[in-house]
Amino acid sequence: MDWSRAKTIFIITFLILNIFLGVQLIMQKNQNKFDLIKETSIEERLKADEITFPELPQEPTEGTYVEAEEKMFREDELAFLRGQDIDLSGGTTVLSTLKDPYPLKKDWQEKDANEFVLNYVYKGGEYVFGEFREDENQIIYYQTYNNFPFFKNSSGQLVLTLNNNNEIVSYRQTMLDHVKELKKQELLTAYEALVTLYNKRLLRSGNKITKVEIGYYTLVPVRSSQLLAPTWRFSVEGGDDLFVNAVEGHAFSETESKKLE
């Protein structure tokens, strides 16, 4: 064997390997620098457009789609509810009229309404405050699963109706049941969801995001059985809520979702 030739081939091969690894290292550094520039650019553009937002959640990083069915209420489940005239509409909707209106303060807060929900509603602890529709005099609560709300879901919500004296006079309740988790998947972060909204031009100059949270949003608006996706919700002051599917990255506004229903 020609050891001198073999040695030369080995040295050349070693040099080629070093050059290849060096090129890969430089490319990786350039890519990281590009990503940093791109991220900084987005942050600068948000600032330039005067789009403000609170501190973004860091969790969760994983989640699942869930399947759920519309609950059929039974009269015996509601027998403990006192001081109310209860009617079951189709078995899936609880319609309650209070015999004595429940007073809220003139400057009532979320905690005041929560107290009513916990004491006057079937499994009231599974609902969380969603919004106050002042023009309709209604307080909306969303049903939750593992503390994550079902956003804007007519089959899993509680609607409290007030009179002109800030008294709760009635409510309508629906509920999702037999919730089943599907395969766990990696989720978009809240920051990635924010960037998605900006790139899709759903955020406008001067927008003030007041709250960012994750929950579930129905992929297809059917009542009896539903498939729901982990979804980031961005509450915008004076505007539509904005949503980003945390698995697929699909972004949409509340107005767009209503058109699909």
N, C-alpha and C positions, 0 to 999 in steps of 0.2 A: 504493500500500500504506500502511496506517495504521501507521507505525513506532512510534508511542506505544503503540498497543494490543499490537503484537507484542512490544515491550519489556516491557510489563506481564505478558504471558503467559509470557515467558522467565523473568522474575524469580520468578513464582509456581511454575513448573515446577522451577526450581532449588531453591527453598525446600522443595518437596515431596520432591525427591530427597534433600536434606540430612536432612530429617526421617526418611525411610525408612532411609537409611544409619545414622543415629543410633540408631534403634530396633533395627536389626539388630546393631549393635555392643553395645548394652546387653543384648540377648537372648543374644548369644554369651558375654559376660562372665558373665551369670547362669548359663548352662549350664555353663561351666567351673567356676564356683563350686560349682554343684550336684554336678558330678562329683567335685570335690575333697572336698566334704562327705561324699558317698556313700563314696568310697574311704577317707577317714579313719574313717568310721563302721564300715566292715568291719574295719579294723585295730584299732580300739578294742574291737569285739565279740570279735575273736579273742583279744585280750589279756585281756578280761574273762572269757572262757571258758577261759583258761589253755591255749590251743592254741599250742604252740611249733613252730617250723620253722627249718631252717638257711637260710643265704643262698641265694636262689633263682637258678637259672641265667638268664642273659639271652639265650642262644642255644639252639637255632636259631629264626629268625623265619619261615623257609620250609621246606617239606618236601613229600614226595609219598607217595601211596599206593603200595604195591609189590605186584606179583604174584610168586608163587613156587611151585615144584613140589617135591614130595618127592623127595629124591635116591635113586637106585638105586645102591647100592655094588657095586663089582666086586672080586673076590678079588685081582686083581693090584694094586689100589690099596692093599691092606692087607698086602701081602707083606712090607713092611719092619718090621712090628710084631713084635718079638722077645719071647720069654718069656711069650707069651700063647696061650691056646687060643681061636681066633676062630670064631664061628658067625654066619652071615648069616640073619636071620629075615625071610623074604619079600623079601630083597634090600634092604629099606629100613632095617633095624635091625642095628647091629653089637653082638653080645653077646660080651664078652671076659671070660675068667677068667684071672687072673694065675697063672702057675706058682709064683711066689714072691710072697707078699703084700708090698705096698709100704708101709713104715712111715712114719707121721706122728708128730710129737711129741705128747705128751699135751696140751700147750697150743698145738696147731698153729694156724697162721694161714693166711690166704688165699694168701699167696705160696708156702707149702709145698705146697698142693694144686695151685697153678698150675704148679709145676715138674714134677709128675707129668703133668699134662695136656699140656704142651708136648712132653714126651719119649715118652709112651706112647700118645697118641691121634692118629688121623688128622686132620690140619689142626687140631690142638689150639689153635693161635694164633688161630683164628676163634671161640673160645668165651671167655666171661667169667664169673667167679664170680657166681652168682645168690643162693643161700641154702644154709643148712645145716639139714636136717630132723633134729634131734637124736633125736626119737622113733623115726625110721626108720633112723637111722645112715646117712644119705645126704647127699652133697654135690651140689647141682644147679648146673650151668653152662648159660648161655644162649648159643646161637649168635648171632653178630653180623653185621650188614651195614653197611659203612661206619662201623664202631665203635659202631653202635647195636644194642642187644640185641633179640632176639625174645622178648618176655616170655611166660612160662608156656605155651610152645608145645611140645607133645609131639612135633612133627615136626621140631624144631630145638633139641634139647637133649642134654646129656650128664649122666648120672646115675652118680656114683661110689658104690659100696657099701663100707662099712667093717665090720670085725669089732669085737669088744669090746675089742681091743687097739689101736684106732686105726690099723689097717692097711687099706689099700685092697686088696680081694680081687677085685673085678670092676667092670665098668662097662657101661652101655648107651648107645649113641650113635645119634642120628638127625640128619638134616641137610636143610635146604631148599636148593634148587638153582635155577639159571636165574632168578635174581631180576631182575625188570624194573621200572624206575621208571615211574610214570605222570605225569600233569600236575602241575607244581609249584604249590603253593598256600600262602597265608599261614596261619601257625599261631598258635594261642592261646599267649600267654606262660605261663610257669610260674605267675606271680602270678594271671593270669586263671583258670587251671586251679584254683588254690587257692581262689579266691573261688567258683568253680563248686561245688567239693566242699562248701564251707561253706553255700552257699545251698541245696544239695540235702540238707543235714543228714546228710551222710555222715561229717563230722567231729564228734566228740563232745567235750564238755567234758573238759579234761585231756589230750587226745591230744598225743603228742609225735611229730612227724614227724622221722624220722632221716635220710632221704635222698630227694632229688627228682631224677629223671632222665627222659630221653625215649628211647623206643625204638619198637618196633612191636608191635601186638596184632592178632590175627586177628579180622576182622569176623564171619566165619562159620567155625565149627570143622569144616572138612573136611580130610582128610588129603592126598589126591593133589595138589590145586591150591588155593592160598589167596590171598585178598586181605587185605592187612594195612594198618592205618592208623597213622600217627604218633600216639603216645600217651604222655602224661605218667604216670609211675608215682610214687606217694607211698608210701614205706614208713613204716608206723606202728608204733611200739614196742608189742609185746604185742597187736597186732591185725591185721586184714586189710590187705593191700595195697589201695590205692585207685588208680583209673585214670581219666583223662580223655582222650577222643578229642580230639587237638589240632586237628582240622579242624572237626568237627561240634559239639564241646563236650559230647558224651554222657558222663556220669559213672557209674561203677559200682564195686562192690567185688569183691574176689577171689571171695567166696562167691557173689555174683550171677552171675558169669561161669561158675562151675562148674555152676550149675543149668542153663545153656544148652547145656552140652556133652553 
